[in-house]
Every structure is written in structure tokens, then in C-alpha cells.
Amino acid sequence: MAKKIHLTLNVNDEHKELLIDPRRSLLDVLRNDLELRGAHRGCDSGDCGACTVILNGKAITSCMTLAADCDGDTVITVEGITPVDGLHPVQKALVEEGGIQCGFCTTGMVMTAVALLDQNPHPTIEEVREGLAGNLCRCTGYKKIAEAILSVERK
Amino acid sequence: MKSFDYFSPKTLSEASEILSKNNGDARMIAGGTDLLLKMKAGRLAPKAIVNIKRIPDLRGLTFNSHLTMGALTTLEEIKGSPIIRQHYPALSEAAATMASVQIRNLATVGGNMCNAAPSADLAPILIALNAVAVIRGAKGERRVSLEEFFTGPGKSVLGVGELLVSLEVPKQEGRSIYLKHSPREHMDIAVVGVGIALQKNSARIVLGAVAPIPLRAKKAEEEVMSGSLTKERIERAAKIAAEESKPIDDVRGSVWYRKKMVEVVVKRGLMELVNSD
């Protein structure tokens, strides 16, 4: 057994203290210790983007991040951007523009898009497509997802 | 994944000491995007993991007489940095060809070098730009031309207890370019990567993914320097570069195909540099 280590995280504006096995990924800790199941485990190798969360302001694949490496860091998950009584503009746009089918990739898409729009509020279609290169979707064919993200500023 | 001891040193000397004590059984982690994949697949099982992300000496991006990039500079920072985009556009373009934004926000230039994958995208362009690796260990600091840094697939000149601290890139007078050939535009490694830097009195052509280490095509460089860069000379240089490459057959391409693509990509790169003058 690996020696457990102390981990302090700020997750969705809440202070969390944990004792974890250093082998565990940030995704695993978010889902299983903190019961935040919005970030999904897809490929578990950084290719599909379903596990995307925002770490210190930047979109990252939480499956490819050791939780231990994030000590003292700030994490925002899809639960953190979703208002209690409604949807984030990106979520609303995906619903209204038909950018959702099975939904497995959606939370990762949302987090990537939120980080993208945060840095670049008026992206071109090419910038949106390039920004979503690390988020795989087997249902929609991407067109409506990209269009939804472009439509956010109009909403 | 096998269990390991976890360390998060705050200084270079502390990190170096932990690495030395573990005598080669310890691995540094920065972005982790290569290391964790190998550990998850069971191809690597280090006894200790040393998180180097909390070491301030490994950070920073400054430009005065040359560019100094801390080893922890992320690929996304290289892609987006106004300094790099202005003075070394080919370097930020090379970073932009890599992975996805999520991975680029994690992965570091130091990791891309120290993992020493033959296909590492930043290696050919950094070698073409004549970068120097600044290395520190128990015995102090040493500087190695990045061209000499790689010794084989996954291998570099770093000794036990040594860390890559930063990369220094001299100011460029001429033009440079990085071209990557891979089946997909994103999320794929290079079948052939070519970094070219043309200066007034030198030409550096560096090939990635077609030899055990990033390879300078020195004969092709000589051809480029032997006279004015006509279309015929460029075609000859590209053919020579293909002859100099030493690719292997693998799932991404055969030896024949890779050599052919070296010729195509070197020609394309030189033509672009000539036409942009």
C-alpha cells in the first residue's frame, strides 16, 4: 500500500481536505470522494475529453492528472458552473441548438467551451473547432455542437 | 498501477536529492501526459514519483538577448505567448499542432524533451533554432546543445539526479518553420516532423519521427547553403534529406512512405520559407 497523502482542494468554491492514495487521478477523487459525477470517465487516457474540468482557470483532462499534483489548486467542475435553478448559457445553447444526443461527452464539451469562451469570448468557427479537438462525440457529428458554442454570445 | 512513494519538493536541490537517493527508480512528473499513460498501461512502475511542478526555478518565460523557457512552460503557453509568437512563430506553430487544449494545458516543454520520443514535435524546431538545454544536478549546472541532448528513444543525456531546468533559444535573424505530417490534424503524433531554420550564414534542417532521435539532415543543409535557393536546389536538398533519414516501419507508416514524406515535407518547408521572403 502506498502511503496516503493529505490533499487540499478548492472545488467549486468549497474548501476540501482529503487523505488519498497518490496513485489516484483527479477524476477519480472528484467522482468517488467528492461525489461530483459530472466529469465522466471515457477513455482514461486523455484522448476523449469527457473528463474535462477547469484547473486553475484552464481546461484539462482530469483522468491524466494525479490528484496529489493538485494540492492547493482550484477546480471547477460542471456542477460548479450550473446554476441551481437553470442552465449555464453554454448548456442552454447546446440544448437549444441540438448539440446533445446521448450526453456522455456533453459535460466535457461544456467545460472546454466555458474555458474557451472565457479566454476568447468571440471565437470564429475555426477557433471553436480547434478548441474542441480534444472532445470526442460519437452521436452528433460535431456540427451542432460547434454551432451551439458560436451561438452563445447571441443568447 | 503499482504503488509508489510521492514527493513534492519545493527546490531543485531537494528534487535532485530525492532522485539520487532512489537511484534511477524515481520518475519526475510535470504534466504527466506521457508518464501516466505508461504507468496506467503497466509499461512503467517507478518506486517514487517526484512532482516537480512546485519548483519555482523551473518556471518562467523571458526574452532579452535570447529566449529562456522554464522546463515547466506548457505547450499552450508556447502556443499563445506573444513573445514566442513574435520572435519564434514556428515554435508556437509547432506547439499548436500538438494534442488538444486540455493536454497542452498540462504537458510541458521539459516533458516533451525528457520523454525523448522520436516524434516529439518541439524537438526538431528547437534544434533547428539552435536551443541549449540547461541542466542542473548535485554537481551543479551544465549546458548541452539540444542537438546533443537525445541519445535514443526515451533516452537523454540526463544523469540520475539531474533535471532539465530550462531551454535557451538564441535570437533569430532569419526565418523558420515547423511542418508536421500526420493522418489527423489534431490529437495525433507526427509521421514526419520537419523543423527548418534559415539564417544568413546557416541552414538547419531537423527531422522528427524518422530516426531514433531528432535528426539533423546535415547533407541537405550543405546543399541548401551551396548556392541560391532555386526550385531545383530545394528539390535536391529534399531528396538528400530523405536519404539521410532512418525511419522504421510501424503502424503509422512504412520506411518507404516516411522517406517519401520527408522529401515532400522538406521541399514544402523550404519552398514556403523562400516564398515568404
Chai-1 contact restraints between the chains, C-beta under 6 A:
chainA,res_idxA,chainB,res_idxB,connection_type,confidence,min_distance_angstrom,max_distance_angstrom,comment,restraint_id
A,A2,B,S3,contact,1.0,0.0,6.0,A-B,restraint_1
A,I5,B,Y6,contact,1.0,0.0,6.0,A-B,restraint_2
A,P22,B,Y6,contact,1.0,0.0,6.0,A-B,restraint_3
A,R23,B,M1,contact,1.0,0.0,6.0,A-B,restraint_4
A,S45,B,L37,contact,1.0,0.0,6.0,A-B,restraint_5
A,G46,B,T33,contact,1.0,0.0,6.0,A-B,restraint_6
A,G46,B,I103,contact,1.0,0.0,6.0,A-B,restraint_7
A,T52,B,Q102,contact,1.0,0.0,6.0,A-B,restraint_8
A,K58,B,N105,contact,1.0,0.0,6.0,A-B,restraint_9
A,A59,B,V101,contact,1.0,0.0,6.0,A-B,restraint_10
A,A59,B,Q102,contact,1.0,0.0,6.0,A-B,restraint_11
A,I60,B,Q102,contact,1.0,0.0,6.0,A-B,restraint_12
A,I60,B,N105,contact,1.0,0.0,6.0,A-B,restraint_13
A,I60,B,L106,contact,1.0,0.0,6.0,A-B,restraint_14
A,T61,B,Q102,contact,1.0,0.0,6.0,A-B,restraint_15
A,M64,B,T33,contact,1.0,0.0,6.0,A-B,restraint_16
A,M64,B,L36,contact,1.0,0.0,6.0,A-B,restraint_17
A,A68,B,Y6,contact,1.0,0.0,6.0,A-B,restraint_18
A,D69,B,N51,contact,1.0,0.0,6.0,A-B,restraint_19
A,G131,B,V101,contact,1.0,0.0,6.0,A-B,restraint_20
A,A133,B,S100,contact,1.0,0.0,6.0,A-B,restraint_21
A,A133,B,H186,contact,1.0,0.0,6.0,A-B,restraint_22
A,G134,B,S100,contact,1.0,0.0,6.0,A-B,restraint_23
A,G134,B,Q102,contact,1.0,0.0,6.0,A-B,restraint_24
